Amino acid sequence: MIDVYQRASRFTELKPYCAHARDDDYMEVTEWHNGEGYDVLINGQGGDQRFSLTHGQLECLTVLLNYREKE
């Protein structure tokens, strides 16, 4: 049995977001079929980088990126 899925995917060029990006560098994020996370593809100067995140991992990453130590 073969299952065929249509998954939500978003794509953008990196140049508007990254000063180090080349004209043909891009990022694509695809939601998992079960809705529990994302596959991320970054095509840049170092070649392709691929990784996956669950919603919880993405939330934790967002918290860490936005963390500001209280003075």
C-alpha positions as CSV (number, residue, x, y, z in Angstrom):
1,M,0.0,0.0,0.0
2,I,1.3,3.4,-0.9
3,D,0.0,6.6,0.8
4,V,0.1,9.9,-1.1
5,Y,0.0,13.1,0.9
6,Q,-0.3,16.7,0.2
7,R,1.7,18.6,2.8
8,A,1.7,22.3,3.6
9,S,5.0,23.9,2.6
10,R,6.5,27.4,2.6
11,F,9.4,28.6,0.6
12,T,11.4,31.9,0.5
13,E,14.7,33.2,-0.8
14,L,17.2,33.9,2.0
15,K,18.7,37.1,0.5
16,P,16.2,39.5,2.2
17,Y,16.9,38.0,5.6
18,C,20.6,37.1,5.6
19,A,23.5,39.4,4.5
20,H,25.6,36.3,3.9
21,A,23.1,34.7,1.5
22,R,23.7,34.3,-2.2
23,D,21.1,35.1,-4.8
24,D,20.0,31.5,-5.1
25,D,20.0,30.5,-1.4
26,Y,16.6,29.6,0.0
27,M,14.7,28.0,2.9
28,E,11.7,25.7,2.8
29,V,9.6,24.5,5.7
30,T,7.2,21.6,5.3
31,E,4.6,20.6,7.9
32,W,4.6,16.9,8.8
33,H,1.6,14.9,7.5
34,N,0.5,14.1,11.1
35,G,0.7,17.8,12.0
36,E,3.2,17.2,14.9
37,G,6.2,19.1,13.5
38,Y,8.2,20.4,10.6
39,D,11.0,19.5,8.2
40,V,13.3,22.4,7.4
41,L,15.6,22.6,4.4
42,I,18.1,25.5,4.2
43,N,20.1,25.7,0.9
44,G,23.0,28.1,1.5
45,Q,26.7,28.6,1.2
46,G,27.5,25.5,3.2
47,G,25.3,23.3,1.1
48,D,22.0,21.8,2.1
49,Q,21.1,21.6,5.8
50,R,18.1,19.5,6.8
51,F,16.5,19.0,10.2
52,S,13.2,18.3,11.8
53,L,11.5,19.9,14.8
54,T,8.4,18.9,16.7
55,H,6.1,21.7,17.8
56,G,7.6,21.5,21.4
57,Q,11.1,21.7,20.0
58,L,10.2,24.7,17.9
59,E,8.6,26.4,21.0
60,C,11.7,25.7,23.0
61,L,14.0,27.1,20.3
62,T,11.8,30.2,20.0
63,V,12.0,30.7,23.8
64,L,15.8,30.4,23.7
65,L,16.2,32.8,20.8
66,N,14.0,35.4,22.5
67,Y,15.5,35.0,25.9
68,R,16.8,38.2,27.5
69,E,18.6,37.9,30.8
70,K,17.1,40.1,33.5
71,E,19.4,42.9,34.6
